[in-house]
Amino acid sequence: LDKLAKHAFADTPIGAPGEVEAGWVAGDHLFDTEFTFEKNAFGPLLLFALRLDTHRVPAEVKNAYRKIHEQALASQNPSGFASRAQKKQAREEADHQLHEELASGKFRRSKQVALLWDLPRGQLYASATGNAIQEELSRRFRDSFGCDLALLTPGALAARTLRDAGRTRDYEDVRPSAFTAPPPSARAGDEDDGEAPARRDIAIPSTPWAQSAVDLKDFLGNEFLLWLWWVFENAEGTVAVPTPHGQRELSLVLDRALDMDCAWGAGGKQTLRGDAVTLMPEAAEALRGGKWPRKCGLILADGQHQWELSLQGDRWIVGSAQLPAIEEAESPRQLIEQRLELVRELAGNLDALLGQFVELRTGKPWANQREDITAWIQKRRKR
């Protein structure tokens, strides 16, 4: 709490601020920098926020100011045109005006990003995921607490799971699975790759979106969603995950939303919305054409609670999560505590599901499971 207060958000005291200003806020509102145990500490959890202000003049405004000053100076000339010296003067006057307006906050855009720091797990949950936010968050975290943040994507989570099990080589050997033959357009582009024609039907997908991902193994998140889809339709939508005291069953339903992309980068994208979205004919056709799920709507239950959310597989981003209703809470603080615990439970269940998939995906049973998924895709095509 002291370190948060020390690095709390503060306006630039003199002159125009830089393009980006950032610092911690306590979370009640944008200007709240009063950090207290009662407000921000909930057992082993710390709840606070990052305030991010940008001061950026739109190019159109900058050009307009310069034009206004240039026209004012040109009006003094018989020709009506501004001289080279006057154009330079107009730029300087416009820049000075913009400097003063930036200092006054005219072009300020403020954003507050809620953060939940789970100290026992060593994880930080953020309510926004843009690259600029991630970079500023990592920088502020390093300056404030002397430690670095690493983005937990499916590839990173798989690496950690397998490293802890002494199976680093298995992680290094993972390549995208070929559930279907590549689409014709992808095969046509591979004629000179030196591969024997008889092997083209099992070509390895390129998963182009993973080539620019944080971790090159993040395609595992897309295979995970495809596996969940198979579980939903073929295994009663239940997965047993390990716990410290044995196992528990998680139930899942894919519904409402499904975004898909061609794993070979040749068949385009598809977005589906509606009830029973995975049963739509377009979904079956997309699977047959080599499209993998990138993002889907998910209902997840653990026997006690149920969550509804969207999950982007390759980036491991949860969106629009609806927490279970709190039936009894004796105080506002207790209500917050229960909601935060439900966030932790949701995160733990998702990580457990992914961990179970990684164990399957990197083990000997995967060959048979991949064949089952391939047969399921072919069977769905014939419905």
N, C-alpha and C positions, 0 to 999 in steps of 0.2 A: 504493500500500500504506500509506503514511503517512496519507493522508486517510481510508482505511478504518479504520485504527486510531484516528484522532482522533475519528471518529464511530461507534465501535463501540457495540454495545448495552451499556447500563448500567442497573441497577435504580435506581428513584427512591430517593435516599439517606434522605430524611426524610418521614414521613407516608405517607398513602395515595397511590398513583400515579394518574395520569390514566386515562381509560378505555382509551387506547391508548398503549403504549410500543413504540418501534421503534428498530432500529439494526443495523449490519452485524455479521455473525459470519463466521468463517473457513471454516465449512462442514463440518468434521469431525463436529461435534455441536452441539447447541443452545447450549452454554455456551462454545464455542471462539471466543475473540477474539484469538488469536495469529496475526497475518497474517505470512506469510513468502513469499519468492520461490519456494522449493521447493514449498510447499504450494498456493499460489494463482496463480502465474504460469506459463503454458504458452506460450512463444513470444509471439505477439501476442494471446493470450487471457488473460483474468483470470477465475478461477473463485472465487466467494464466495457469500454468502447474505444474505438479509434476515431478521432475527428480528422477529416481530410478536407482541406480547403484548396480550391484551385483558383488562381487569378490569371485568367487568360482572355486577352482581347481578341474578339473575332476578327479575322482578316478583313471582312467587309467594313467593319467599324473603323479599323485602322486606315484603310484606303479612303474612307469617306472623310475622316478628320483631315487627312493630308490634302485631299481635294478641296475642302472648304477653305483651308488656309491658303492654298495656292490660288484659288479664285479671288480671294480677298486681296492678295498682293497684286495679281494680274490686273485687277480693275483699276489700279493706279497708273497703268501704262497706256499710252495712246493706241498701241497695237492691240491691246486686250489680251496679249499672251504674256505668261510669266517667263522671266529670264532664268538662266541656269542658276544664278545666285539666289533668286527668289524661290525657286523650287527647293533648293537646299534649305533656305530659311523656313519654308513651309513645312518641310519634314521635321526640322528641329522644333518648331512651335507645336506641331501635332504630337510629337513624342513627349514634349513637356506636359501638354494637356493630359495625355494618356497616363503619364507617370503620376500626376496629381490625382487622377480619378482612380487609378489602381490603389494608391495609398488610402483613398477614402473608402475603399471596399466596393466600388460601384460594380466591378466585374467579378466579385466573389461568388463562388458556388460551393456550398458546404454539404458535407455528407457525413453521417455517423454510422459506423460499422460496429454492430454489437459483437462482443467477444466473450467466450466462455472458456476459461483455462481450467482444465481437469488436471490438477497437480499429481495425483497418484498415477494416472495413465501417461502423464507427460504429453498431453495432446491439447491443442488449442482449436476451438471451433469458431469459425467466422461466418457472419451472416451475408457476406458478399465475397465474390471470388475473382474479380477482374485482375488482370496482370498488374496494373498500376497499384491497386490496393495491396496485392500480395507483396510487391516490391517494397512499398512504404511500410507495411506491417513488419516485414522481416528486418528492415533497417531500424525501425523504432524498437523492436524487441531486442535486437542485438545491443543497441545503445543503452537501453534501460536495464536489461537483465543479464547482459554478458553471455547470451547463448543464441544459437542459430535455430531457425525454423526450417524444417524440411517438409515439402508438400507430400501428403500421404495420398498418392494415387494408387490404383490397383497394382501397378508394377512395383511400386515401393513397398506396399503391404505384402505382396507375394515374396519379394526379396527378403523382407524381415522374417516372415514365417519360415521360409526355407533355410535361411541362414541360422536361425535359432535351432532348427532341427539338424544342422550340419549337412544340408543338402544344397549348398551354393551352386554346385555344378548343374543340378537339375534346373535351377532358375536360369542359368546361362544358356542351357540347351533348348529352352521353350521357344517354339515358333508357332505362328498362327495355324490353326487347324483348318483343313479343307473339308467342309461339310458337303459341299456341292462342287460340281465342275465350274470353272470360270465362265462368265458370260461370253457369248461369241465375240463381242468387241474386244474383250481382254485377250482372248486366244488369238485373235487376228493380229494383235500388236506384239505377240511373242514369237513370231515365226522365226526370228533370227537369234533366239536365245540359246541355241545349241541343245535344247532339251529334246529327247526322243519323242516323236508324236504320240507314241503309246502311253506316255506319262502325262500328257497335258490334262487329262481329266482329274488328276490329283495335284495340280499345281498349287503351290503355297500362296495364299492371299497376301497381298501387299499391305493391307490396312493402312492406306495413305495418311489417315488422320493421326495414327500413332507415330508416324515418322517425325512429326514436329511436337510430340508430346513431351511432358516432363521426363517420362521413363519410356523407353522403346518397348517395354513389355506391357504398356497400358492397354493394349488390345485384349489382355486377359479380362478386363472389365466388360468388354463387349461379348466375349465368349461366356462370361458369367451370366449376363442377361439372357443370352440365348439358352443357356443351361436352365436358368430359372423358368423360362418359357416352356421348355421341355418338361420340367418337374411339374409345373402347373397343369399341363395337359395329360401327363402320363404317370405321375407318381402322387396323385391326389393332392398336389400342391403342398407337400410337407417335406421338411428336411430336418434330420436330427443333427444337432451340433453339440460338441462336448462342453461340459461345465466342470467346475472344480469338484462337483459331487456326482458326476455321472453324465447324463445327457438330457437335453430338452428338445422338444419338437417346435419348430417354427412353421407356421402356415402362411402361405402367400398366394396372392392373386394379382395377375397383370391385367390392368384395366384402364380405360379412359384415354390413354395417350400412348403412342408408339412412333418413335422417330427412327428411321432406318437409313443405312448408307451402304453402298456397294463395297464389299471387302477388297475388291480388285481395283476400285477407283474408276470403273468403266460404266457402271449401270445407273449412276445418279442417286438421288436421295428420294425419300418418301416420308410423308407425315400423315398419320392417321389419328383421328379423334372420334370418340363415341363409346357407347357401351359395348362390352365384349369385343374390344378392338382387335385382339389377337385372333379372333375367329373370322374376321373379315376376309373375303376372297383376295383382296389386295395384299393382305399380310402373307397369305400362303404363296401368292405369286412372287412377292418380294423375296421370301426365303429361297424359293426355287431359283430365282435369278441371281443369287449370291449376295443379297443384302443382309447385313447384320444389324441388330438393334443398337442404337447409340444412346437412346433415352426412352424410358417408359414410365407409365403410371404404375404404382405398386401399393398394394394393401398388405401389411405385414402384421401378424399376430403371434404372441408367445404364450397364449393360454390365459393370460391375465389382462393384457392390454392389446390394443390394436392401433396401428398408425397408418395414415394415408399420406403418400408422398410421391414425388417424381425423383427418379434416380438416373443421372447421366453416368453410364457405366465406365467409359474410358477416363473420365476426369474425377469420378467418385464424388459427384456433387449432388447433394440432396436439396430439393426445392419444394416449396409449397407444402411443407410437412404439417399435417394436422395432428396434434398431440391428443391422446385420450382425455376425456373430460375429467376434471378433478371433482369428485363428489363431495368430499369433506375437507375443509381447511379452516382452522380456527383463527387464522390471522393472515394478512397479506404476505408476510414473510414465509409462512408455511406453504402458502399457495405457490410462491416462487420456487421454494425448495423442491416441492413435488414436481413442478414442471421441469426444472433443471434435471431432476433425476430421470424423468421420462425421456429427455433429450439424450442423456447418457445411455439409457437402456436401448434406445433406438440405434445409436451409434454402435453399441456393443453387439447388438443382434446383426446389423449389417456386416460388421467386421467378422463376426463368427460365420456367417453364411459364406462370405468371400474366402475365409480361411478353409472352410470345408471344401469349397470348390477347388482351391489351389491344391489341397491334398489329393483330391481326385484327379485333377488335371495333370499333375506331375507324377502320378503313380501308374502302375501297370494296368489297372482297370480302365484307364482312359481310352485305350484302343477300342474296347467293346462299347463303351459309352458313346464314343464318337460315331461308331457304326449305327448305334441305336438312334442317335439324333439325325443322322443322314437318312435312315429308313423312315423316320417320322416325317421329315421334310418331304420326302417323295410321296408318302401316304397322304399327307395333307393336300398335296397337289391334285390328287385324284378325287377329292370330295366333291 
